[in-house]
Amino acid sequence: MQKQLKMSFLFCLLCQVMRIIDNIRPDRQTVMFSATFPRQMEALARRILTKPIEVQVGGRSVVCQDVEQYVVSWLPETNHKG
């Protein structure tokens, strides 16, 4: 089931990217970037881009150990009269 969800998500993502690409003027430069770039997305990029250049920082499938993530939540202040 997990694999089906992942494939479904990727298919939807590819469809959304194609809708965006279809609306880009052909005389403009197109840049695609991602922290993760699945093989199917890479194949799509190579098919639609002219002379694509790939820039990698670190290796493929390497997780950066220096990333810090924070979650901050707060409740909005309310003014109660009474």
CNS distance restraints for C-alpha pairs under 8 A (distance, minus, plus):
assign (resid   1 and name CA) (resid   5 and name CA) 6.34 0.50 0.50
assign (resid   2 and name CA) (resid   6 and name CA) 6.26 0.50 0.50
assign (resid   3 and name CA) (resid   7 and name CA) 6.13 0.50 0.50
assign (resid   4 and name CA) (resid   8 and name CA) 6.00 0.50 0.50
assign (resid   5 and name CA) (resid   9 and name CA) 6.05 0.50 0.50
assign (resid   6 and name CA) (resid  10 and name CA) 6.16 0.50 0.50
assign (resid   7 and name CA) (resid  11 and name CA) 6.09 0.50 0.50
assign (resid   8 and name CA) (resid  12 and name CA) 6.28 0.50 0.50
assign (resid   9 and name CA) (resid  13 and name CA) 6.14 0.50 0.50
assign (resid  10 and name CA) (resid  14 and name CA) 6.12 0.50 0.50
assign (resid  11 and name CA) (resid  15 and name CA) 6.22 0.50 0.50
assign (resid  12 and name CA) (resid  16 and name CA) 6.19 0.50 0.50
assign (resid  13 and name CA) (resid  17 and name CA) 6.19 0.50 0.50
assign (resid  14 and name CA) (resid  18 and name CA) 6.14 0.50 0.50
assign (resid  14 and name CA) (resid  41 and name CA) 6.88 0.50 0.50
assign (resid  14 and name CA) (resid  44 and name CA) 7.97 0.50 0.50
assign (resid  15 and name CA) (resid  19 and name CA) 6.31 0.50 0.50
assign (resid  16 and name CA) (resid  20 and name CA) 6.41 0.50 0.50
assign (resid  17 and name CA) (resid  21 and name CA) 6.13 0.50 0.50
assign (resid  18 and name CA) (resid  22 and name CA) 5.99 0.50 0.50
assign (resid  19 and name CA) (resid  23 and name CA) 6.60 0.50 0.50
assign (resid  20 and name CA) (resid  24 and name CA) 6.64 0.50 0.50
assign (resid  24 and name CA) (resid  28 and name CA) 7.35 0.50 0.50
assign (resid  30 and name CA) (resid  49 and name CA) 7.36 0.50 0.50
assign (resid  32 and name CA) (resid  45 and name CA) 7.47 0.50 0.50
assign (resid  33 and name CA) (resid  37 and name CA) 7.83 0.50 0.50
assign (resid  37 and name CA) (resid  41 and name CA) 6.16 0.50 0.50
assign (resid  37 and name CA) (resid  42 and name CA) 6.32 0.50 0.50
assign (resid  38 and name CA) (resid  42 and name CA) 6.26 0.50 0.50
assign (resid  39 and name CA) (resid  43 and name CA) 6.18 0.50 0.50
assign (resid  40 and name CA) (resid  44 and name CA) 6.28 0.50 0.50
assign (resid  41 and name CA) (resid  45 and name CA) 6.13 0.50 0.50
assign (resid  42 and name CA) (resid  46 and name CA) 6.19 0.50 0.50
assign (resid  43 and name CA) (resid  47 and name CA) 6.18 0.50 0.50
assign (resid  44 and name CA) (resid  48 and name CA) 6.26 0.50 0.50
assign (resid  45 and name CA) (resid  49 and name CA) 5.71 0.50 0.50
assign (resid  45 and name CA) (resid  52 and name CA) 7.75 0.50 0.50
assign (resid  46 and name CA) (resid  50 and name CA) 7.69 0.50 0.50
assign (resid  46 and name CA) (resid  52 and name CA) 6.47 0.50 0.50
assign (resid  56 and name CA) (resid  60 and name CA) 7.86 0.50 0.50
assign (resid  58 and name CA) (resid  62 and name CA) 6.86 0.50 0.50
